[in-house]
Amino acid sequence: MKQLETDILVIGAGSVGIAVAYYLKKLKPDADVTLIDCGQPMAFTSAQSGENYRNWWPHPLMRAFTDHSIDLMEEITRSTDNRIMMTRRGYVLATRETNIEGLLADMEAGYKGSDQNEIRQHSGYSAGTYQQAETEDWELAPNGVDILTDKAMIEQVFPYFEKDVRSILHIRRAGMISGQQMGQYMLDVFRSSGGKRGTGNVVHIDKGTQFTVHIEGTGPNIAAERIVNAAGPFVGEIATMVGVDLPVQNWLQQKIAFEDIKKAIPRQMPFSIDLDPQYLDWSTEERELLVQEPEFSWLAGELPGSVHCRPEGGDGGTWVKMGWAYNQSKTPVTFDPAFDDQFPEIVLRGAARLNPALKAYYGQLPRAMVHYGGYYTLTDENWPLLGPTDVNGFYVAGALSGFGTMAACSSGELVAQSVLGLGLPDYAEMLSPQRYRNPRIVSEMQKQQNRGIL
């Protein structure tokens, strides 16, 4: 059988795999790199991305990591006349709690070591330091976090929120991009610089003096000196082919998008997350019926927080997106996942608690509503796995649960630097699979209370 040869094989052409291939060629233009996927680029998990980005995490490691990724996205934005459609109105975290010491502790931990006074607390407009998100232009947005705890100020700045909100954390270096456009740009550059693309399903990998990657069907096998496993939800499966056990699991999460024909969500609203647990807004009769049905009784109980909603398509758009990552159960990966038919109404009612104008859609979501979803592939601590494994020449770029788009650039660059033997950032060891051998890092991971899952 004919066999293709390459120096570096990247398995997986999602946003992260494409970024690895892109930075390999960017950092070493003469590198022999092949990118392979069983389907079209960015057609599986990356196609389900919320396409959001933020630099807030309740840990300085992840804050530095995503901050650098945003730096790299801004470089692409400047060099392509904003081909990736970057906008920035921030992330809003809303709660009805007045005692937010825990949230403030998370913020202070995330921004630890910052050179600037990036956490600004406002008790009213008298301070005159809060800047509203009046434009989606990313270059005009401030950095840091604004904390609003004055009820009158919150109602004036966010008049569309339910009036019981008592505290707002507005993360400013956050917004939206087109993940598809960013991936396509990187793919275009990769191809124009001599990168090779292939299509095929990897079914087996032999390790000798080099790797032999067996492709399903009649396609040629691929001989590679080094492999980067960027197979998204299949990253664990690919790793087992070379005897590597990655500590990952997959959770299936769902979202909806629809045209906001009733104009319930203002176009200037930031990506908004209701942090509080809640009981869904059912009528008394509906709740009684749910309680009587074992399959649906959980819908009458308390659900976790972090339901989110945002305008889709920028200021000139007409659609909205909603999501709620309440599933925390391991899910077998399939190319055709089964979605819960009840989810659209569930997430709508959950989002309506913060944005009551959405109640106009109860029981009558538009026919053109899109119900979709993808897998969160994650480690217990929700840090990615980026870098070398115990098998020489076999690298991983994965476990980016729900933040693959925003972290693709820094992930791709870091793994490329590792493969090429270049200098690494300070956080490289903590994001490497090797971290589990370091007692100090393991101890730090175990102390983490908030994993930053939204």
N, C-alpha and C positions, 0 to 999 in steps of 0.2 A: 504494500500500500504506500502511496505517495505520502511524504511527510514534510510539513513546512517547518522552517526553523526561524527562531527569533531569539534575541537576547533577553528581552523582558516581555512577559505575557501578562496583560491585565485582564482578569476574568470578571466581567460585569460592566455593562455600559450604561449604568444609571448615572446620576449626577456626580457621585463620588468617584466611580471608576473612570469616567470621562475626565474628571479633574486630575486624577493621578496621572493618566496618560498625557494630558495637557502640560502638567508641570514637569514630567519627565523630559519631554521634548523642549520645554522652555528652558530648563536648567542645563540640559545637555542635548543640543540640537542634533548631534550625530548619533544619539542613542537609537538602537534598533528596538522599536516598541510596537507591539501588536495588541490591539484591543478587541476582545471577543465577547459576544453575548448570544444567548439562544434566540433572541428576538431583535426587534428594532431598538435603537438607543432610547433610553428614558421612557420606555413604554410600559413599565410595570410599576414599581413602587414610586419612582420619581414622577410618574404621570399623576399620582394622587397627592402630590405635595400641596400643603397649604400656601407655599411660596412666601412665607413670612421670615423675618430675621429679627434678632434681638441680641444685645450684648449683655443682658442681665442673666446671671446665674447665681445661686446662693453659695458659690465657691469661687475664689479668685482664679483658680486654674481654668475653669470653664469660661469665666469672664474674659481672661486674657486670650484664650483660644478662639472664642467667637469674635472678640474685638479685632483680632488679627484677620480673621476671615472677612469681616466687613471692610477692613482696610484694602484687602485684595479685591473685593467686589467693587469698591470705589475706584480702584485703578482701572478695572475693566470698563466701568461706567464712563470714566473720563476719556478713555482711549477709543470708545466706540460710539460716542455721542449718545450715551444712555440706551444702548441697544437692549440692555437687560431690564429696562423700565423700572429703575429703582425709585421708590418714593419713601417718604419718611414722615409719618405722623405719630409714631411711637406705639408703645404697648401700654394699655391702661389696665391696672389690676384694681378691681373695685370690691369693697367689702362693707358690710353693715356694722363691723366691729369698730369701736372707738379705742380699744386697747390693742394697738398694733405693734407692741414691742417685739413679738416674734418676727413679724415682717421686716421691721427695721433692723433687727439683728441679721436677718438674711441679706438685706441690702448692704449693711456695713461689711459683712463677710465677703460679699461679691465684689465690692469696690475697695477692699483692703489693699493698701499700698498705692492707691491712686495719687497722682501728683496734684490733682485738683480737688477742690471742695465740690464734689459732684452730687452730693445728696442735699437737696434744698427743701426745707420744710416751710410751709405756708399756712398761716392761721387766718389769712384774709388778704384782700387786695392791697392793704395798706403797705405791705412790704414792697410791692411793685416789681417783684422779681420773677413772677411767673409769666412765661411766654406761651400763649395759646398756639395750637397747631393750625394756624390759619392757611397754610400752604402745604402742598405735598412735596415741595422741592426739598430733596435730601440735604442740599448744601446750605439751606437756611435754617435747618432745625438745630436746636441746642443739644448738648450732650448731657449725661448725668441722669438724675432722677428728681422729679418734683413730687413732693408729698403734700396732698391737700387734706386737711382735716376740719376745715370750716364748712358747716352745712350750707350756709348762704353762698359761699364761693363755689362749692361743688355744683349747686343748682344753677348758678349763673354760667359756669363754664361748660357743664354737661347737662343742659336742660332736658335732654331726651332720656336720661337715666331715671330709674325709679327713685322717688324722693326719700326712700329709707337708707340710701347709701350714705355712709358717714366718713369713709376714708378712701382716698384715691392715691395710688402710686403710679405716676406717669413716667415710664421709662422712655427716654427721648431718642437714644440711638437704636431705633427699631422701626421697622416698616415692612414693605413688600418689594419683591422683585419678580421678574418672570424667570422661573427656574428653567423652563424650556428654552427660552432665548439664551440664557447663560450657557446651558449645556450645548446648544447648537453652535454658539460662538466658539467655545472651546474645541468642539469637534471639528469645526472648519479649520481652526488654526492647527490642530493636531494633524489633520490630513494634508494641509498645504505644506507642513514642515516635514513630510515624509513618513508620518505615522501610518500604520497599516490597520485595517479593520477587517474582522471576520465574523461570520455567523455560525453558531453551532452549539449544541448542548454538551457540556462536559460530563462524561459518565465515569471516568476513571483517570487517575494520575499515578504514573510510575515514577519512582525516584531512584536514579542511578548516578552516574557522573553528571547528568542533567535530568530535567523533568521531561517526561513524555506524557502529553495530555491527550487522552483518547476522546474523540468526538463521536457522538451518536450518529448512526447511519453510515453512509458511504463517503462522508467527507474525510479529508486527510487529517491525520494526527498532527500535533504541534509539539516540536521539541523546543524547550526553553531553558535558558540558564537560570532565570529567576522568574518567580510568579508573584503577582499581587492579587490576592483574593479580595475582590470588591463586589461580591455576589449578592449584596443586599440581604434579604431574608434567607437566602440560601448560603450565607457565609459560613455557617456552622457545618452544613452538609459538604461543601467543597473542602473545608479544613480537614474533615475526617478522612478524606481520600489520601491525605499524606500523613495520617496518624496524629493530627493536632486536634485537641478537644478545646473548643472555645466556650467560655462561660456565657452563652447568649440564649435568649428566648425570644419568641415572637408573640406580640399582642396585635390582634386585628382591631383597628380603629376606623370609625365611619365619619362621614361628613355629608353635608348637603349644600347645594348652591341653587339659587333661583333668582329670577328677575323680580326685583322689588317694585312691582307695579303699583303698590299702595304707598310707596315712598315712606316706609316705616323707619328706615335707617338713614340718617343724614350722611351725605357723601364725605363730610369732613371728620366723621367719627374715627378715632384711632382703632386699631385692633383691640377689642375690649374683652376682658376675661372677668367673669363673676367668680370670685374665689370661694364663695360660701357654699357649703352643702345646702341642699334644699329638698323640699317636697314638691313634686310637680303640681301644676295648677289644674287639678281635675275638679269637676263638680262633685257634689256629695254622692249623687247617683253613680257617676262614673267610678269614683273611688270604691264604693261598695261592691260594684261589679268586679273590679280588679282584685280586690281582696278575696273574693270567692273563687278565683281561678288560680290554682297553684302556679301555672306557667307564667302568669302576669302579675302576681301579687307583689313582686319586688317593685313594680312601678308605683305602688301606693306607699312605699317606704322612703326613707331618706336616701338621696343620691349624693355622690361626692361633688365637690366644687369644680371650678375651672371650665365650665361651659364657655365657649367663646363665639364671637360674632364679629364680622368686619365687612365693610363695603368691598366689592370686587370690581376691578377695572379702573381704579383711580377716580378723579373728580368727575370725569365725563362718563363713567360707567353707570350701569343700572342694576347690576346684580349684587347679591350678598352671599357670603359663605358662613356656615356655622359648623362647629365641631364640638365633640365632647368625648374626651379620652377616658371614659369611665370603665372600659374593659381592662382588667388587669389579670386576665387568665391566659395561660399559654395556649397558643393556637397553631395547629398544623398548617404549614404554608401550602397554598394551592394557587394556581394561576387564575382560578375562577372562584374566589371566595364567596361564601353565602352571607348576604347582609340581612339584618333584621328589618322586616317590613315596617315595624313600629318605630324605627329610629327617627325618621323625619319628623314625626309628630312629637317624639320625646325631646329631641334637641330643640325644636321650635319652642315648646313650652318651657324648657329650661332656659333658653336665651331670652324669652319674654319676661322673665323675672327682672332682669336688668334693663331690658328695652321693652317696656310695656306696649309700645305701638305695634309690636309683632303679634299681639293677640288678634289682630285683624285677620291673620292667616290661619287661626285655629280651624282645623277640619277642612281647610280650603287652600292648601298650598297650590301654586300654579302647576299646570300640567307639565310644563317644561322643566320642572324641578329635576335636578340631577342628584342622585344618591350614589355615592361612591366611597372608596376607602382604600386603605393599605395597611401594611404591617409596620409596627414599631419593633425593630430589632434592637434589643438592649441588654446590657449587663445589669447586675443587681444595683450597682452604684450609679447607673445611667451615664457613665463616661464611655466614650468610644474606644475601639481597639485599633490602634494605628501604629504599624511598625513591624519589626521582625518577630517571628515565632521561634519555637525551639528547633524547627527544621530549617537547616541552613538554606538560604535562598528563597524561602517561602515567607511572604509578607501578608499582612492583613490590613484592610481599610474598611471597617464596618462597625456595626452597633451604634448607629447614629439615629436613635429612636425619635422620629418626628422632627429632627433638626438637621437632616441631611443636606437640604438646600442651603441653609444659612452657613453650614460648616464645611461645605464641599471644598471651597478654595483652600482653607487652612489644612484640611485633611489631605487633599491632593498634594499640596506643597510639602507637608511634613513627611508623608510616605515616600514621595519622590526623593526628598533629601536623604532619607534613610536608605533607600535602595541604591542611590548613587554614592553613598559614603560621604555626604557633605555635612557641614555643620548643622546642628539641630537646635531648636528653641529650648528654653529652660524647662518647659512643660512636657517635653518629648517622652521622658521615662514614665511619667504618671499616666500618659495616654497609651503607652505600649503594653502589649500582652505580658511583657516581662514584669510589670508592676506587682503582680501577685506574689512575686518572690521577695519583695522588699517589705519587711515588717513595718517600717515607718509609713509607707504608702498605704498598706493594708489597714493599719490603725486609723489613719486619717479618713479613709473611705468608710470605715465602720462608724465613725463619729458623725458622719453626715446625716442630718435629719431630713432635709429637703433635697430631693433629687432633681428638682427643676422640671418635672414632667408637667406639661400643659396640654 
